[in-house]
């Protein structure tokens, strides 16, 4: 079902949303029981839910678009010599916020993005706990779908009003973010895990999300597409949009996500 302001999803966006919802159900089946936690080489956690979602999404995207390669967090060992030849690819985080999943605080999500020539062209973020899905296609606006299937178009809060609502990560709050917050003494700090922050920015519930320190490309691509189509921006410290699969590394540099791109963010950063 759709609501006023929304239009029917394209076949591709609808197909990706359906995959995300199916992966969300697989994640929640694990969430409802006791589960073990393994750790990768970088000490980030890994669970049965990560892998269940990974396999479902990789297989599903291969069926949906057999000509487009899939790069998932759980199968990212693709040589740069191979990746650099890809003009289109799917970037997938099967379970963004595994730390939050382990804590059972509900603040985790699934991220799926279609990249073309470095730019996110389609993005889907799905919250398995609430059933909400944020999605967008380049040039086709951004939408939030609730668990019943009702969909509404998203718009950032622009111009932003005081006090600014600044997203802060639960698991990655660092000294540089704290220093920036000191430049905004009247800001309302809102703690939220995972890429759910991009959804909140896109729907106007938050204004700023600074991130200093490494993230991976699959952490941000879907959220960038959604936020940009709602009227916001995701920028490097040089003021340029994040781009994807353009370098040997899959790590992003520092960035700031803005609901209102006109905010004077450079004044807040040392």
C-alpha positions, 0 to 999 in steps of 0.5 A: 500500500502507498500513501499520499506523496508516494508513488509505486516503487520501481520493480528493482526497488521493490525487489530489493526491499523484498529481499531486505525484508526477508533478510530481516526475518532471518535476522530476527529468528536468530535475535529471538534466541540465544546465539554465539558471537565470533570475532573477525581479525579486526575484533568486530563481532560476527554472528549466525544472523550476519551470515544468514542475511549475507547468504540470502541477500547475495543469492537474491541479488544474483537472481534479481540482477545476474549481470551485476556483481555483489560485494558484501561485508562478509565476502569482501576479499575481491582483489582491486584488479577485479573490482576496478573493472566493475562499473556497476556493483551492489554494496551490501552490509547484511547486518550493520550494527552487529554490536547493537545486535549483540547488545539486543538494543534493536539499533541495527539494520540491513544496507543495500546499495547499487553503485554506478560509476562510483555513485549510489543510484539505489539505496535500501535500509531496513530495520528488522526490529521495527519493520521500517524501510528507507529507500531511494532511487537516484532522481526518484525521491526517497521514501519510508515504508512502515511494517504495514507497507504504507509508504511516504515521501521523505524530506530533510529538515531544511532550513535546519532549526535550532537546536540542531539535532546531532546524531552520535554513534553509540559504539564509536563516539570519539574525541573529534566528535566530542570536540565538534559538539563543543562548537555546538553547545545548544545542540541536542545530542541523539544517540543511535546505532548503525546506518539508521542515522541516515534514515532519521536524517532523511525524514527530518528527525536529525540534522547532522551526523559527523563521523571521524574515523574509518567506516566501510563503503557498505556502511554508508552507500545506501544511506547516502542515496536515501539522504541525498534524494531527501535533500541532504548531503554526505560529504568528505572533509573537502566538501565532496560527496562520498564515492564508491569502489574508486580505490584499492581500500574499501574504507571511507575517510572522515565525513559529515552527513547533513539534512540541510546542506547549507549548514556551516559545518566547516566552522565546527571542525578544527 
